[in-house]
Amino acid sequence: MFKNLKKIIQNVQTADEAKKKRWLFVLSAITMILVIGFWAFYLNKTITSLRSPETAESADNQPSIQDSKESAWQTFLTGFETLTSQIKELITATRNISIETNPK
């Protein structure tokens, strides 16, 4: 197994610059996906509820905020969709410029 990996690394080392850049791009993308995946998994496991049990009992007589059943990944996707829609609105917005001159 390590011999195959060593051959792959040697082939990349002796390859031209375009192939090296392609490997860099692919491995960077895979690493980013892994890091974001581990981060989302970590958030999903550590943030189970925004409300602690003590505050839930004391808030029975008060109007309560509806608990969200969304996972961290769903929250991330919702935020991403909101961000992309706002950016799209900024890009497609028309701008009006009015120039007023002062008559002398």
N, C-alpha and C positions, 0 to 999 in steps of 0.2 A: 504494500500500500504506500509506504513512504517512498519507494523507488519511483512509483508512478507520479507522485506529487513532486518529487525532485525533478523528474523529466519535464513536467509541465512548467515548473518555475524556470528551468534552464531554457526551455523553448521561448518563454516570454522574455527572458533576459536577452536572448539573441535575436528577437524579432525586431521589426522596424518600429518607428515611433507611432505610427497609426494604430498598430496592433496593441502596443503598450498602453496607449490612451484608451482604447476600447476596453481593455482589461481593467484599467483604473476606474473607468466610468461604471462598468458592470459591478465590480466588487464594492465600490462606494455605495451604489444603489442598494445592493443586498445588505450591506452593513447598516445603512439608514433604516431599511425596512425592519431589520432585526431589532435595532435599538428602539424604534417607535413601538414595535410589537411588545417588547419586554416592558417598556414604560406603560403601555396601555394595560397589560396584564397586571403589573404592579399596582396601578391605580384602581383597577377593578377589585383586587383582593384587599387593599388597605382601606379604601373608602367604601364602606358598606352602607352607611346611613349618615345623613346629615343631622339627625336628631338622636340624642342619647336617651336611654330608657327613663331617666329621672325627669327630664323635661317633658317627655311624652305624657307622664302621669299628671304633672302639674298643669299641663296645657289642655286638659280635657274640657274645662269649662270655658276656654277661650276659643275663638275661631282659629282653626289650624290651617297651616299651609299644606296643600296636598303633597304627599310624598311622591317623589319621582321614582319610577321603576326602571329608568334608563341606565344602561351600563356606561362606563367611562368612554367606551368606543363609540357608542351612539351619540353621546354628548359631543365628542370630538368631531364626528361627522356632521352633526347639526351646526356646530360652530363653523366648520369649514364651508358648508353650503351657504351660510349667512355671509361669511367673508367674501366668497366668490361672487355672490349676487351683488354685494355692495361695490366691489371692484368693477363688475360689469356695468353697473349703473353709472359709476364715475367715468368709465371709458366712453360709454355711449351717450352721455349727457351732452346737450347742446349748450353752448355758451353764447350769451348775448353781450355785446360790448357796445355801449353808447358813448359817443364822443360829443361833448358839448363845448362849444366855443363861446367865448365872451366877446360880444361885439364892442368895438371901441368907438 
